[in-house]
Amino acid sequence: MTEISFAAVDFEEVLGRLTLHAQNLGAALVCVGLDERVLRGGESAADLAQNTLLKLLNPQDTTVRWSDDRGQPTTAGVLAYLQKVLDRDFLDLKKSSLYKTTVYPDSEGADAEEDEDGEGGITLDQMAVVFDTPEGETLRRERVQWILKQFDAEPELLEIAKLQIDASGYNAFSNQELAQLLDTTVRDIENRKKRIKRILKKLVAARGAEEAKHV
Amino acid sequence: MSKRKTERLLEEIRRMAERLGGGDSALSREEVRNELRETGIDPDELKTRFHEAAKRLAERERLANRIVPLSLKQAIDATRPGDQVPNDPEAARLFAERWLDKFRSLFALPADLEVARAYRKSEDLSKTDQMDLDQLEEELKEKVKKENERKA
């Protein structure tokens, strides 16, 4: 049996795009109202992306395999497949005891609960129980307000940021409609969206660093 | 019930990630590298770290007298540092092409690029641009200072 060749795959590009994907998941975690605290042994976005790609290449790991029926591996094909793997691993990982989620750190007493290790915070499973309650809804709204406050210095981004973070508003307008509404070009709207994403990612990195100090 | 709730929370996280990542697929290779830099990740360091990890994996297979899979060898070849050309001719060709792409893409300017003058003293710049420039100025001064100290 001949081995599948990955010669057409740009591994560097796959790794870079997977890292961006992991960062988006991390940012999403913060946007829905959670802050992650990576405990000892936890993994960053870059670690996750690397480990996902290595799983595909590791002959001793049979959980991630490129089967013949997927056809010849291409950069786009491998990326799409590994993004799904990373989604699953990311969420499994966040449920594990290596991660603690500080619930709504803007609320009073969020750090008050301590587990047996003397660390505050709860796991994702525990968090899910609170998520749908009216209290959870209120606190989530507080989080969105806090995020939007970070755009105070850049009012031209604020309206679009609101739509991106608010699930009900996200698909309400196309880029073209937004451009007309805000009296600008589609390219400008695309650029503003990119800037919003960068700010959110920096925010996540900053919160992560802040949280890490307490671990 | 708890499992169902967890699934709903995870679904919400996935949806939000999709919204935030909208447009990522349209980024060019160089734009992906820039995005990584913006968030404090050095793409070259990322590649080197992966290359070393893949080499360790291959070494472990060799030590256990097992065959190193082709995909692993290709990944190691494709992520070599710029000054190490792969042994395999096809891998070497792809390696050279991607290396050259880096230079080509640097000069790919947007079609509707506009130039506008803005002066710090007359407060034409936004607060954030002003802060970015101040930070760059500080970094440059620091760099020059260190360089001078090293020479002294």
Chai-1 contact restraints between the chains, C-beta under 6 A:
chainA,res_idxA,chainB,res_idxB,connection_type,confidence,min_distance_angstrom,max_distance_angstrom,comment,restraint_id
A,E3,B,L70,contact,1.0,0.0,6.0,A-B,restraint_1
A,F6,B,S71,contact,1.0,0.0,6.0,A-B,restraint_2
A,F6,B,Q74,contact,1.0,0.0,6.0,A-B,restraint_3
A,A7,B,Q74,contact,1.0,0.0,6.0,A-B,restraint_4
A,A7,B,E90,contact,1.0,0.0,6.0,A-B,restraint_5
A,F11,B,A75,contact,1.0,0.0,6.0,A-B,restraint_6
A,F11,B,A78,contact,1.0,0.0,6.0,A-B,restraint_7
A,F11,B,T79,contact,1.0,0.0,6.0,A-B,restraint_8
A,E12,B,K47,contact,1.0,0.0,6.0,A-B,restraint_9
A,E12,B,T79,contact,1.0,0.0,6.0,A-B,restraint_10
A,E13,B,R29,contact,1.0,0.0,6.0,A-B,restraint_11
A,L15,B,F50,contact,1.0,0.0,6.0,A-B,restraint_12
A,G16,B,V32,contact,1.0,0.0,6.0,A-B,restraint_13
A,G16,B,L36,contact,1.0,0.0,6.0,A-B,restraint_14
A,G16,B,P43,contact,1.0,0.0,6.0,A-B,restraint_15
A,R17,B,V32,contact,1.0,0.0,6.0,A-B,restraint_16
A,L20,B,D24,contact,1.0,0.0,6.0,A-B,restraint_17
A,L20,B,E35,contact,1.0,0.0,6.0,A-B,restraint_18
A,N24,B,A17,contact,1.0,0.0,6.0,A-B,restraint_19
A,N24,B,L20,contact,1.0,0.0,6.0,A-B,restraint_20
A,N24,B,G21,contact,1.0,0.0,6.0,A-B,restraint_21
A,L25,B,A17,contact,1.0,0.0,6.0,A-B,restraint_22
A,A27,B,L20,contact,1.0,0.0,6.0,A-B,restraint_23
A,A28,B,I13,contact,1.0,0.0,6.0,A-B,restraint_24
A,A28,B,M16,contact,1.0,0.0,6.0,A-B,restraint_25
A,A28,B,A17,contact,1.0,0.0,6.0,A-B,restraint_26
A,A28,B,L20,contact,1.0,0.0,6.0,A-B,restraint_27
A,L29,B,I13,contact,1.0,0.0,6.0,A-B,restraint_28
A,C31,B,M16,contact,1.0,0.0,6.0,A-B,restraint_29
A,V32,B,E12,contact,1.0,0.0,6.0,A-B,restraint_30
A,V32,B,I13,contact,1.0,0.0,6.0,A-B,restraint_31
A,V32,B,M16,contact,1.0,0.0,6.0,A-B,restraint_32
A,A46,B,I41,contact,1.0,0.0,6.0,A-B,restraint_33
A,A46,B,L46,contact,1.0,0.0,6.0,A-B,restraint_34
A,Q50,B,F50,contact,1.0,0.0,6.0,A-B,restraint_35
A,L57,B,S71,contact,1.0,0.0,6.0,A-B,restraint_36
A,L57,B,L72,contact,1.0,0.0,6.0,A-B,restraint_37
A,L57,B,A75,contact,1.0,0.0,6.0,A-B,restraint_38
A,N58,B,L57,contact,1.0,0.0,6.0,A-B,restraint_39
A,P59,B,P69,contact,1.0,0.0,6.0,A-B,restraint_40
A,L91,B,L10,contact,1.0,0.0,6.0,A-B,restraint_41
A,D125,B,T6,contact,1.0,0.0,6.0,A-B,restraint_42
A,A128,B,K5,contact,1.0,0.0,6.0,A-B,restraint_43
A,A128,B,T6,contact,1.0,0.0,6.0,A-B,restraint_44
A,A128,B,L9,contact,1.0,0.0,6.0,A-B,restraint_45
A,V129,B,K5,contact,1.0,0.0,6.0,A-B,restraint_46
A,F131,B,L9,contact,1.0,0.0,6.0,A-B,restraint_47
A,A153,B,K127,contact,1.0,0.0,6.0,A-B,restraint_48
A,A153,B,T128,contact,1.0,0.0,6.0,A-B,restraint_49
A,Q164,B,R19,contact,1.0,0.0,6.0,A-B,restraint_50
A,Y170,B,R19,contact,1.0,0.0,6.0,A-B,restraint_51
A,R187,B,D112,contact,1.0,0.0,6.0,A-B,restraint_52
A,K197,B,L20,contact,1.0,0.0,6.0,A-B,restraint_53
A,R198,B,E38,contact,1.0,0.0,6.0,A-B,restraint_54
A,K201,B,T39,contact,1.0,0.0,6.0,A-B,restraint_55
